[in-house]
Amino acid sequence: MQRLTLRRRLSYNTSSNKRKKVKTPGGRVVYIYVKKRGTVPKCGDCKISLPGIKPSRPMQRTRMSKRLKTVNRTYGGSRCHKCVRDRIMRAFMIDEQKVILQLVKEHKRRERLSQAAK
């Protein structure tokens, strides 16, 4: 195997400086620098990988079309379906709690009025 010269100045074997040997059509063996693998975004609440989204690097994501970065749902591409369901349920239950508190307050007021009338 012949010796290879680096194409960049960085000589350390860091995660951003991975390289592989490739034979060119001219017969020479040269280094090709390998880019880092992309990752799938994680849910902001439960930290699981979001299905339906293409793995990519952050800069690559800026050049990707919208359909590759999201799913067609509220919070699509940011939260998983379970967390979205929990958020909707929580908001609904909070509203229901407010209505129940109002009804209890109204019931107590009517009781006081009926007792005062007697």
Secondary structure, 3 states (H helix, E strand, C coil): CCCCCCCCCCCCCCCCCCEEEEECCCCCEEEEECCCCCECCECCCCCCECCCCCCECHHHHHHCCHHHHCCCCCCCCCCCHHHHHHHHHHHHHHHHHHHHHHHHHHHHHHHHHHHHHC
